[in-house]
Amino acid sequence: MQAPAVTPQALSDEQIEQFIQDGFVRVEKAFASRDAEEGRAILWKDTGCDADDPATWTKPVIHLGSYAQDPFARAVNTPMLHQAFDQLAGQKRWLPRMTLGTFPVRFPSLEDPGDAGWHVDTSFKIDGTNPNDFLDWRANVTSRGRALLLLFLFSDVGNDDAPTRIRAGSHLDVARMLAPAGDDGLTLRQLAANDFAETAARKEVLATGEAGTV
């Protein structure tokens, strides 16, 4: 009798331990370079800029919304990523999605983009929350409304390409801030009141990688 096939694990035991300790893990070649290229073309078009003409890059950052076109839907639904979601969040403990966004598209600039400070990605609102004020949205210690935060690289991102900065292990500090607040948690405005001084001693890591990295 033939033994059942064993599905390769997307993440090693060491990577899962890193996720627990540092709060993040990098999955290389998580989605196809072809989808990254197709998605990038859509994003470039929507910026109104010419990828080959730096003279059109007049803003430090352009924020683009949510995208459901095929390359984005395929990128977030690869077998490797689904396997990683199962390993990190647990089977049947996450909901599939067919969209990706938002996208901060950054350009070389001496101008302050206005969004380069430290923050926590919030995930829910309660009665009285201003839905148009992102500082009024909330997070709680059980990460209500969000299983995982995904950072998709649709272009190659190096140290000099304005990568996302991460304070490794800061999720532990933020959890200590959130725990006393119970289910309602805290708003981003409350969490950021002292510019996340509780996390300042943490090692800073840059979210770099080739297109196709998550």
FENURUR-V381205 format. One line per field, one symbol per residue. burial: 1 if it has 24 or more other C-alpha atoms within 12 Angstrom, else 0. A space follows every 50 residues. Layout:
burial = ???
This chain:
burial = 00000000011000010010011111111111101101110111001000 00000000011100001000111111110111111011000000010001 10111110000000000111111110000000001111111111001111 11111110000111111111101110110000011111111100010010 00000011111111
